[in-house]
Amino acid sequence: MITLNRKLKKEHTAEPPNGLTANDSVVRRISVRDKLLIKEVQEMNENLPATCSVHFEDPNVLSEFILTVAPDEGYWQGGKFKFSVFVTDDYNMAPPRVKCLTRLWHPNINVDGDVCLSLLRQTSIDEHGWAPTRRLKDVVWGLNALFTDLLNFEDPLNIEAAEMYNKNKIEFQAKVQDYIAKGKR
């Protein structure tokens, strides 16, 4: 994301608009969020899990991207799940907003795409909620882990999926695979 870094420097040193002198012009300040994002996006890209990829619709807008998770093990193996990640202006004091764009059968993701992951909450009962020390790479690894390590049937967002898993794992697996098959069309 060096392109954004160059763009920000260029805007900071560019000629003032409308024939104004440098003294008359208002210098556009680079937000704290944008400064953080330049470093964090590079760090995130260097530390992506093998099962994840990131796509920026506009490479100059680091605050919005699509994360694709393609689990290589477990119930969701063979699927590709897209998440929209939006970093708000109050980042890093508040977590990014995440929405699952792919319909799937999962206890921690509901049919509307809402995601239940502690680190995406401003406050969390389990003390694993968002903190200013967290980074975008933590969000990526957390979303990836929802398909393996952080899978939680005890505190589900999609109660029906969790109940199905507890009652009949074979039926649960079949429903997961049905959603995956429909998602590939």
N, C-alpha and C positions, 0 to 999 in steps of 0.2 A: 504494500500500500504506500510505496514511496511516492506514487503520483499525487496523493493527497498532501503529503508533506511538502512537495514542491509547489503545489497549488496554493497552499496556505502561505508559504514564503513569498510567492509571486504576488498574491493579493495584498500582503502586508507591505510590500515595497513598490506596488504599482503606482502609476501616476494618478493623482486625484481626479475624480470624475467631473465633468461639466466645466472644465477649465479652471477649477479652483486651485489655489496653491496648497502646498502641503500643510501650511499653518491653518488654512481655512477648512481643510477637509477633516472629517471625523475618521480617525483610524479605526478600522474594523478589528476588533479583538478576537483572538482565537479562544474559543470556549475551553474550559477545563476538560469537559467531556471529549472534545475533539482531540486535544493533546493526549489524553489518556488512550483514546481509541487508536491513534496512530501506532503507539507502542503495543497495545494489547492485541490488535489484529495481527500484527507481525508475530507476536508470541503465540497466539492461537493457531495461526497457520503452520508454525514450526512444530507444534505439539498436538496436531490433530490425530485422534485415534484412526487406525487403519480403516475402520468401518464408517468414517464420517468424511463429508466433503462440504465446503462452504462456497456459496455463490453470491456475489454482489451484483445486483441488477445495474447499479451505477458504481463503478470503482472509486468515484470521488465521494460517495456517501457511505461512510463506514458505520453509520448508526443503524442501518437496515441491511439484513442479509438473510439468506435461506440456508439452513443447515439440513443436510440430508444424512440420515442414519440408515445404514444397511447392515443389520445385525448378521453376524456370521455363525451364530450359535443360538440355541434356545428356541422358544415358541415362535418368534418372529423372524427366524432365519429365512432368507430369500426375499424378504420384503424391503421396500425402500420407503422411508417415512420422512416427509419434509416438515420442517418447523420454520416458522417465520420468527425472526428475532429482531426486536426493535429496542434500541438503546435510547432511553428517554433523556431529556435535558438535565435531569437531576442525578444522572449516573455519576459517580459511583456510590452515591449515598442511597440510591434505590436500585433494585434489580432491573435487568432488562425485562421487557414484556415478551412472552413467548406464546405462540399459538401453533398447534399441530394442524397442518394443512391437509394431511392424509387421513382418510377415515380408517380407523383400525379398532380392533377389539382389545382393550387393554384396561386393567384395573385402575391405572393412574392417569389415564387420558380419557376424557368423556367424548361423546359424539359431537359436541360443539367445538372440540379441539382444545379445550382448557386442559392445562397440565398441572398435575399435583406433584410438585417437587419442592422440598423444603427450602433449598437455596434460592428459589424464585420468590419466596415470601419475604416481605419486609420484616415481619416478626414470625417466629416459629416456636411451637411448643417444645420441640426437641432440641432447641438451641443450635440447629444447623441452618438457620435462615440466612438471609442476605447480610453481609457485612461489607463495609468499604474496602476491606482487604481482599475480597473475592475479585476474580477476573473473568473475562469472557471465556477463557479456556476452561474454567471451572463449570460454567454453564454448559459448554459443549460436552465435557466429560460426564456431567450429571445427566444430560438428556440421553447420551449414549448408554449410560448405566441403567436407565429405566428399562432397558430390554434385557438386563442381566442382573447385576448386583443390587441395584436399588429398587427392583421390582417389589412392590408392597401390596400384598393381598389383605393385610390387617387393617389398613387405614385407606380404603379405596376412594377414588373420586367416582369411578364407574362401579357402583355397588353390584349391579347385575353381573358384570364380568367377574368380579371377585367371588360372588356366590356360586356362579357356574363352575369356576375353578375348584372351589372347595367341595362341591357336590360331585362333579364329573369332569376330571381332567381330560378325558378323551373328547368329550363334547366341546370343552373349552378349546382344545387344540384344533378341532375341526372348524370352529367358528373363526378362530384367528386365521387359519389358512384360507377360509372362504373370503375374508376381508382382504387378505394379501392378493388372492387371485383376482378379485374385482378391481383392486388398485392398479393392477398391471395392464388393464385394458385401455 
